[in-house]
Amino acid sequence: MGKSEEARARIIIRGTVQGVGFRYYILQKAQEMRLKGYTQNLPNGEVEAVVEGDKLFIEDLYRAMQRGPTKAKVKDHVIDWSDPKNQFKTFLIKK
């Protein structure tokens, strides 16, 4: 396995993704992968996650978010990569 690379990503998930436990699903997965950042519902009905950590784990999280929890119906997803800013200590849900 190659050397891990630290990265940052902003992920947007569209579809039936609010009111189905999506943020808690992301929180659990991100904590399992020791990623840092946050997730939140956006006013337009999307779910956003901003994550920092091992790039391979972020890619795993992104794949999991494309499926989502049981009641979610993901229609579209976008990931934007950038350099980490090391501004997070944990992963949390923003209200």
Beta strands, then each sheet from edge to edge (+ up, - down):
strand 1: 6-16
strand 2: 36-41
strand 3: 47-54
strand 4: 73-82
strand 5: 91-93
sheet 1: 4+ 1- 3+ 2- 5-
end
